[in-house]
Amino acid sequence: MQKTALYPGTFDPITNGHFDVIERALGLFDEVIIAVAISQDKKPMFSLEERIEMINNAIEGLDRVSVVGYDSLTVELAKTHGASILIRGLRAVSDFEYELQLGYLNNSLDEKIETVYLMPKLKNAFISSSIVRNLLKFNGKTEHLLPKEVQNIIGGMTTCTLP
């Protein structure tokens, strides 16, 4: 039986930490679907289309990974794609309480849903999309925080076109 995992998030933008979690998930599951949330409440810096493009470029060399955008309950999207496992990344203890609540919530909505928490390698543990966005606002260095394909896309945008 094939195990499909859904990795939901805003990915605004996808970072080396996210990419690390994707690679770890591929070691555990047959297929990983990266689910990019529209997430209007968070007011993302990049449009849904830009985030999907960045991810598609970053995962180009990986097999068994796909990307979808969504604006629905995560458990409903998982059901649509035959995924019974949600992947969530944990960087620090501060992430744990929120992620645990989210995992319990998703399981309460669909008891077949399991959440698996994966940690990135230590060198990527401090990276977050919000840190990257803050650096981008001030033209800070981000090459060490982003997959090179994503850095190339963002580097091609001028500061006046960055949201």
C-alpha positions as CSV (number, residue, x, y, z in Angstrom):
1,M,0.0,0.0,0.0
2,Q,1.4,3.4,-1.0
3,K,1.8,6.0,1.7
4,T,1.2,9.5,0.6
5,A,2.0,12.4,2.9
6,L,0.8,16.0,2.6
7,Y,3.2,18.8,3.7
8,P,1.0,21.8,4.2
9,G,2.2,25.4,4.7
10,T,2.4,28.9,3.4
11,F,6.0,28.5,2.1
12,D,6.4,32.3,1.8
13,P,9.0,31.5,0.5
14,I,10.2,27.9,0.7
15,T,13.5,27.8,2.7
16,N,16.3,25.3,3.1
17,G,14.6,24.2,6.3
18,H,11.4,23.3,4.4
19,F,13.5,21.6,1.7
20,D,15.3,19.6,4.4
21,V,12.0,18.4,5.8
22,I,10.8,17.4,2.3
23,E,13.9,15.3,1.7
24,R,13.5,13.6,5.1
25,A,9.8,12.9,4.3
26,L,10.8,11.2,1.0
27,G,12.9,8.8,3.1
28,L,9.7,7.8,4.9
29,F,6.9,8.0,2.4
30,D,6.2,6.9,-1.2
31,E,4.9,10.3,-2.2
32,V,5.0,13.8,-0.7
33,I,2.5,16.5,-1.8
34,I,3.5,20.0,-0.9
35,A,0.3,21.9,-0.2
36,V,0.7,25.7,-0.5
37,A,-2.0,27.5,1.4
38,I,-3.4,30.8,-0.1
39,S,-3.3,32.0,3.5
40,Q,-4.8,35.5,3.0
41,D,-4.8,36.0,6.8
42,K,-1.0,35.9,6.9
43,K,-0.7,38.5,4.0
44,P,2.0,36.6,2.2
45,M,4.9,38.5,0.5
46,F,4.6,36.4,-2.6
47,S,1.5,35.4,-4.5
48,L,0.3,31.8,-4.5
49,E,1.5,31.4,-8.1
50,E,5.0,32.8,-7.2
51,R,5.3,30.4,-4.2
52,I,4.2,27.4,-6.3
53,E,6.7,28.4,-9.0
54,M,9.5,28.7,-6.5
55,I,8.7,25.3,-5.0
56,N,8.4,23.6,-8.4
57,N,11.9,25.0,-9.3
58,A,13.4,23.9,-6.0
59,I,12.0,20.3,-6.3
60,E,12.8,19.8,-10.0
61,G,15.3,17.1,-9.3
62,L,13.2,15.2,-6.8
63,D,11.0,12.3,-7.7
64,R,7.8,11.5,-5.9
65,V,7.1,15.1,-5.0
66,S,4.3,17.3,-6.3
67,V,2.9,20.7,-5.5
68,V,-0.7,21.9,-5.2
69,G,-2.2,25.2,-4.1
70,Y,-5.3,25.2,-1.8
71,D,-7.8,27.3,0.1
72,S,-9.7,24.7,2.1
73,L,-9.3,22.6,5.3
74,T,-6.1,20.7,5.1
75,V,-7.8,17.4,6.1
76,E,-10.2,17.9,3.1
77,L,-7.3,18.4,0.8
78,A,-5.5,15.3,2.2
79,K,-8.7,13.3,1.6
80,T,-8.9,14.5,-2.0
81,H,-5.3,13.3,-2.6
82,G,-5.5,10.1,-0.7
83,A,-3.1,11.3,2.0
84,S,-3.5,10.1,5.5
85,I,-0.4,11.6,6.9
86,L,0.4,15.3,7.4
87,I,4.0,16.4,7.7
88,R,4.9,19.3,9.9
89,G,8.3,20.7,10.6
90,L,9.6,21.5,14.1
91,R,12.5,23.8,14.6
92,A,12.4,24.6,18.3
93,V,10.4,23.9,21.4
94,S,8.4,27.1,20.7
95,D,6.9,25.4,17.6
96,F,5.8,22.3,19.5
97,E,2.8,23.6,21.4
98,Y,1.2,25.2,18.3
99,E,2.0,22.2,16.1
100,L,0.6,19.8,18.7
101,Q,-2.7,21.7,18.9
102,L,-2.9,21.7,15.1
103,G,-2.2,18.0,15.0
104,Y,-4.9,17.3,17.5
105,L,-7.4,19.6,15.7
106,N,-6.7,17.8,12.3
107,N,-7.2,14.4,13.9
108,S,-10.4,15.6,15.5
109,L,-11.7,16.6,12.1
110,D,-10.7,13.2,10.5
111,E,-9.5,10.4,12.8
112,K,-7.7,8.7,9.9
113,I,-5.3,11.7,9.7
114,E,-1.9,11.3,11.5
115,T,0.6,14.1,11.9
116,V,4.3,13.3,11.7
117,Y,6.7,15.9,13.0
118,L,10.1,16.2,11.3
119,M,13.0,18.3,12.4
120,P,15.4,19.9,9.9
121,K,19.1,19.4,10.3
122,L,20.6,21.6,13.0
123,K,22.2,23.9,10.4
124,N,18.6,24.7,9.1
125,A,16.8,24.8,12.5
126,F,16.9,28.6,12.8
127,I,15.5,29.3,9.3
128,S,12.0,30.5,9.0
129,S,10.1,32.2,6.1
130,S,9.5,35.2,8.3
131,I,13.2,35.7,8.9
132,V,13.8,35.5,5.1
133,R,11.0,38.0,4.4
134,N,12.5,40.4,6.9
135,L,15.9,40.1,5.3
136,L,14.4,40.6,1.8
137,K,12.7,43.8,2.9
138,F,16.2,45.3,3.7
139,N,18.1,43.6,0.8
140,G,19.8,41.3,3.3
141,K,21.8,38.2,2.3
142,T,19.5,35.2,1.9
143,E,21.6,32.8,-0.3
144,H,22.4,30.6,2.7
145,L,18.8,30.3,3.7
146,L,17.1,29.4,0.4
147,P,17.4,26.7,-2.2
148,K,19.5,28.2,-5.0
149,E,16.6,27.9,-7.5
150,V,14.4,30.0,-5.2
151,Q,17.3,32.5,-4.6
152,N,17.6,32.9,-8.4
153,I,13.9,33.7,-8.8
154,I,13.9,36.2,-5.9
155,G,17.2,37.7,-7.1
156,G,15.6,38.3,-10.5
157,M,13.0,40.5,-8.8
158,T,13.9,44.0,-8.1
159,T,13.3,45.5,-4.7
160,C,10.6,47.7,-6.1
161,T,8.7,44.6,-7.4
162,L,9.0,42.7,-4.1
163,P,5.7,43.0,-2.3
